[in-house]
Amino acid sequence: MTSSTRKLNLNVGINTTGYLPNAWKYRTGSRHDINDPGYYRGLTELAHRGLFDAVFFSDHPALMTDPKGRPFHTIDPLILCTALAAQVPDIGFVATMSSTYNSPYNLARRTQSTDIMSGGRLIINIVSSFNPSVAANFGSAPLPPRSERYARAWEFLDVTKKLWSSWDPARDGQIPEDQFWDASSAHAIDHAGEYFSVKGPLNVPLGPQGHPVLAQAGASEGGIDLAARHGEIIYCNILSRPAGQAFGKKVRDRAVAFGRDPSGIRIVPGLVVILGDSREEALRKHELFSGAGSEDGLLARFIKEHNIDPEGFDPDAVLDAERFIPNPNRIQAVGMGLGLSDLLTHERLTARQAVRRAEGNHRLVLGTAEEVADAIIDLWADGTVDGYTLQPPRAPDDIQEFIDKVIPILQDRGVYRTRYEERTVRERYRLPYPF
Ligand SMILES: Cc1cc2nc3c(=O)[nH]c(=O)nc-3n(C[C@H](O)[C@H](O)[C@H](O)COP(=O)(O)O)c2cc1C
């Protein structure tokens, strides 16, 4: 049952200690939490109390080994989601999975299985992976070039979708006494392509959503193509309204160019919120959780991150957007860099202003609960975005604070649910049934 009125969709990231690498020093909890299933159950139950659409796991199948930083990806997200779905009702689960380091048959089978076991609450965030440490865990071959990763991802999702729809028991005809089932309800896909040769059918039937909802992250040209062809929820970096409208239009226009109805696309960027009883207090917390220690520290980090010559750099001069357009062949995700250049393309900002607009490449909103609620509703109300994936600096602390202080305001304003109504995440995002 899909609710008629458009509501704000909110996911919450629950990777290990929270999104900001340095903030683990200021959170409630122990270092052992990051590998404790009970800890993730607690975060999911907390998110359930906040009536979030889904908990979100980004992923890199590689252990980050910087002793000063906390590992951000540990237990396999799909296994964690499967276990948590059996323990916590209603809430959805986003598991990030790579199209470069998985096989279509295994991914299709495992994700359809989890979607059936969760009653239609699974979202898969497809990434083509950009981290060389991940490549090193899957053979001696270096990370393939971006263009090849996306060409593979394109075929990967074509095959996966064919597999997901290859066995539909609902099409069973009259079954004679001596037969167990109508095998004609399953069909081979006989796929033979550049990267994959897969016979099928899948040995897991259609699930409650047809197939899990497909999210996608990556905003280079190859990423936009993949989003436009297959993405239902687009996880991205949008730092302002004009940048968001330009991004949304680009993806939807590309979808139309591929002959796809763009009404089945939801734009759900990342969002970092830092709350304070005043804006001043929130600014100080930003300096602490970011590890920068002060505004000068934030500026020093900005100069370092963008390889700016500090000699003569004026943090109060308007930044030249061209200077920040990411090299399309860089190793790091292009989409994560486009956030800032798109912001500066549409807004004249100094470095001192820009360092307060993004954290970890995602939009940063800091201030009182009222100011934060205003900023969230602002880009949602006119359709620039359909919702946000909240990336809390600290888990559980900043999830708890957001639930206590911001959710009640969003509910009072009538933009956010007051109880779970829909059964599946596809209904919750008002996405069409795929088959
Ligand atoms: C907002 C965002 C989140 C991403 N999250 C992940 C992730 O969790 N794991 C991962 O391997 N890649 C992630 N990526 C990068 C994707 O892997 C992407 O497919 C590609 O490698 C590079 O992205 P690009 O198309 O933006 O250059 C993310 C990209 C964006 C823009």
Ligand as a Chemical Component Dictionary entry (heavy atoms), coordinates in Angstrom:
data_LIG
# 
_chem_comp.id                   LIG 
_chem_comp.type                 NON-POLYMER 
_chem_comp.pdbx_formal_charge   0 
_chem_comp.three_letter_code    LIG 
# 
loop_
_chem_comp_atom.comp_id 
_chem_comp_atom.atom_id 
_chem_comp_atom.alt_atom_id 
_chem_comp_atom.type_symbol 
_chem_comp_atom.charge 
_chem_comp_atom.model_Cartn_x 
_chem_comp_atom.model_Cartn_y 
_chem_comp_atom.model_Cartn_z 
_chem_comp_atom.pdbx_ordinal 
LIG C1  C1  C 0 28.176 9.410 -2.812  1  
LIG C2  C2  C 0 29.056 8.262 -3.238  2  
LIG C3  C3  C 0 29.206 7.176 -2.384  3  
LIG C4  C4  C 0 30.016 6.108 -2.777  4  
LIG N1  N1  N 0 30.142 5.053 -1.932  5  
LIG C5  C5  C 0 30.971 4.057 -2.285  6  
LIG C6  C6  C 0 31.175 2.936 -1.406  7  
LIG O1  O1  O 0 30.595 2.835 -0.339  8  
LIG N2  N2  N 0 32.033 1.973 -1.818  9  
LIG C7  C7  C 0 32.693 2.032 -3.028  10 
LIG O2  O2  O 0 33.440 1.117 -3.360  11 
LIG N3  N3  N 0 32.518 3.063 -3.870  12 
LIG C8  C8  C 0 31.688 4.077 -3.520  13 
LIG N4  N4  N 0 31.518 5.118 -4.389  14 
LIG C9  C9  C 0 32.199 5.195 -5.676  15 
LIG C10 C10 C 0 31.633 4.205 -6.641  16 
LIG O3  O3  O 0 32.356 3.075 -6.479  17 
LIG C11 C11 C 0 31.694 4.552 -8.095  18 
LIG O4  O4  O 0 31.102 3.479 -8.749  19 
LIG C12 C12 C 0 33.047 4.748 -8.770  20 
LIG O5  O5  O 0 33.940 3.959 -8.359  21 
LIG C13 C13 C 0 33.578 6.064 -8.761  22 
LIG O6  O6  O 0 32.647 6.960 -8.783  23 
LIG P1  P1  P 0 32.558 8.098 -9.885  24 
LIG O7  O7  O 0 31.712 7.569 -10.989 25 
LIG O8  O8  O 0 31.895 9.182 -9.106  26 
LIG O9  O9  O 0 33.926 8.417 -10.300 27 
LIG C14 C14 C 0 30.691 6.162 -4.033  28 
LIG C15 C15 C 0 30.535 7.241 -4.901  29 
LIG C16 C16 C 0 29.721 8.296 -4.510  30 
LIG C17 C17 C 0 29.565 9.456 -5.458  31 
# 
loop_
_chem_comp_bond.comp_id 
_chem_comp_bond.atom_id_1 
_chem_comp_bond.atom_id_2 
_chem_comp_bond.value_order 
_chem_comp_bond.pdbx_ordinal 
LIG C1  C2  SING 1  
LIG C2  C3  SING 2  
LIG C2  C16 DOUB 3  
LIG C3  C4  DOUB 4  
LIG C4  N1  SING 5  
LIG C4  C14 SING 6  
LIG N1  C5  DOUB 7  
LIG C5  C6  SING 8  
LIG C5  C8  SING 9  
LIG C6  O1  DOUB 10 
LIG C6  N2  SING 11 
LIG N2  C7  SING 12 
LIG C7  O2  DOUB 13 
LIG C7  N3  SING 14 
LIG N3  C8  DOUB 15 
LIG C8  N4  SING 16 
LIG N4  C9  SING 17 
LIG N4  C14 SING 18 
LIG C9  C10 SING 19 
LIG C10 O3  SING 20 
LIG C10 C11 SING 21 
LIG C11 O4  SING 22 
LIG C11 C12 SING 23 
LIG C12 O5  SING 24 
LIG C12 C13 SING 25 
LIG C13 O6  SING 26 
LIG O6  P1  SING 27 
LIG P1  O7  DOUB 28 
LIG P1  O8  SING 29 
LIG P1  O9  SING 30 
LIG C14 C15 DOUB 31 
LIG C15 C16 SING 32 
LIG C16 C17 SING 33 
# 
